[in-house]
Amino acid sequence: MNTLPREKVREERMVERYVRVRKQTEAICAPLETEDYVVQPIGDVSPPKWHLGHTTWFFETFVLLPNLVGYKEFDPNFNYVFNSYYETLGARVIRTDRGNMSRPTVSEVFRYRHYVDEHIDLLLGKSDISKELCDILELGLQHEQQHQELLYMDIKYILGHNPLFPAYSHESIFDEPQIERETPIAFSEGACWIGHKGKGFCFDNEKGRHLVYLDAFEIAPQPVSNGAYMEFMEDGGYSDFRFWHASGWDWVNKNQIKAPLYWHWIDGQWMKYGFKGLEDIDANEAVCHISYYEAAAFAAWKGKRLPTEMEWELASNQIKWGHRWEWTESAYLPYPKFKKAKGAIGEYNGKFMVDQMVLRGASVATPKGHSRRTYRNFFQTDRRWQFSGVRLAQ
């Protein structure tokens, strides 16, 4: 029986979680060669070295500097190098230039991580952890877990656009369930509560629990498979404007899109790049790496639609989810009574609530314990390097 005070138990768990999460980030990078750490093929993709530095900068900036008396920054220039988008905290390297930085070196970034970790350990060992400090540590860990998934996304893009298609690992990284055809689940019309409930962690964009009224609808119990999506392709889905939004049709033609990201037509068959290199496409796996445009076009081809995020959340206890981020038909907007926090932390989500669509669920790359049925992910309509798929509704 644990007889320690509740506050002490909370501190010990926080210390354990901090160590575990920080080690996991470095474990994701362990298979990389030094050259892999600095590549930035497109603006959306950040070099792995930058992720390692940025997540460390978060703890230095928001935890150590305000709370550890006498703390000395590892390098004052790193605020400029590793600040992502926090206008409150000053000038920064623009996102598209992150791959131009050969310095700081990879080894120096690892020294930076270890320097900050040592001082976090010192801070947590000096005194009791206040609720305020615990909350910012929790946000930092959740933030790092977001970047763990981003690391998988960016590493896959970096290696998947190398002409040699090198493997990240020769072992399977994720378990991929087989998709089976099942009868849609029906929901009656009525009011339901949407948004986070309880005392557990959530991001600010999940707050503002509120009632919504939904018409009756049906939703597929599983996401769409590769085989089903291939039928759309073979039926000329990418060449028929009737299924596409106008901007989506422009995107398809401008970029000559003919298949999901990482699919390649080789010797008369479709193959895909995965973490083990080029491999055959499993028709029974959930389709992945498609944009909102593609998800909506597929739904239109099937004579159905995407679910709204409210429908998805209501159905989440009865559907199978967690292997693909699923596009919804909902724009990314604030919930009622949403309020941005004061200072730099207020820039975390609120300023991005425009020109993006909501994805719900989680993916195979989402860290364990980081998913929730109220989690609101969001991307622009043409993005598809994330582990995104589609589920149908009607």
C-alpha positions, 0 to 999 in steps of 0.5 A: 500500500502506498502511504506517500502523500498525494503530492509526493506520488504526483512528483515521482510520477512526473519525474518518471514520465519526464525521463520516459518521454525524453528517452523515447524521443531519442529512441525514435532517432536512434536508427538515423545516420548523422546526415538524416538529422539535417535534411528538410525536403519541403517546408512542412518537414523539419529536420530531426535535429530541429525537433530534438532542439525545439522540444528541449527549448520548450522545457528550458524556456517555459520551465527552467528559466522561470523556475530554477534560480540561477539557471544559465542558458545552454546557448542564448542563440538557441531561442532564435534557432529553436523557437517555432512560432511564438511571437511573444518570445522574439525573432526566430529562424523561419520554418523553411530555413530550418534545413539550412542550419549545419550548426548547431551540430547534431552532437551539440543538440544532444549535449543541449538535451542532456544539459536541460535534462540534468537541470530539470532533474535538479529543479524537481529534486530541490522542492515540492512541485507546485500545481502550476509547475506540474501543469507546465511540465505536463504540457511540455511532455504532451508537446514532446509527444506531439513531436514524436509523431511529427518525427515519424512523419518527417523521417518517413518523408525524408527517407521516402523521398530519397531516390534509394528508398532506404529503410528506417528499420528492417523490423516492423515499427507499427502493428497494422490491423486488417480492415473488414467490411462491416455494417454501418452503425446508425445513430438517432437524432438528438442532442449530445455533449461535445468536448473534454470532460474531467480533470485529466489533461487536454489541450485548450482547443478541447475545452468549452464542453457544449451541447450540439444537436445532430440529425440521424446519421450512419457511420462506418465502424472502420476506416477505408482500406487500401483495396477500397481506395484502389477501386476509386483510383481504377475507376478514374477517381483522380481524373473526374472533376465531379468528385472534387472540390474546385480547389482540390481539382486544381491541386490534383492537376497542378501537382499531377496527383494520381495516388496517395503519398508514398505510392509508386507505380513500378513494373505494372503494379502499385507499391508503397514506401514504408519504414522497411523500404519499398513494399507491396500494398496490403489491400486490407490495411487502412489507406494512409497519407491522403489529403482532405481533398482526396478523402472528400473525393473518395466519399463523393465517389462512394455517394457518401460523405465525411463525418463531422467531428461532432458525429465522430466524437459521439460515435467514438465509443462504438467504432474502431479508431486509433490507427489513422487520423481521420478527416472530418467535414468540420472546419477547425474553429474554437468551441464556445467560450474558448479563451486563449491563455495569457502570454506565449502559451496562448499561442499554442492552438488559438491562432491556428483556428482558420483555413484548416480542417479537423482530424479525429482519432489517432494514428499508429505513430501517436504515442501510447497514452497521448490519444483521447476521443476529444482530441482535435488534430488539424491540418490544411486541406492539401496536407498528407504527410501525416498518418491520415485516412478516411471514414465514411458517413451518410 
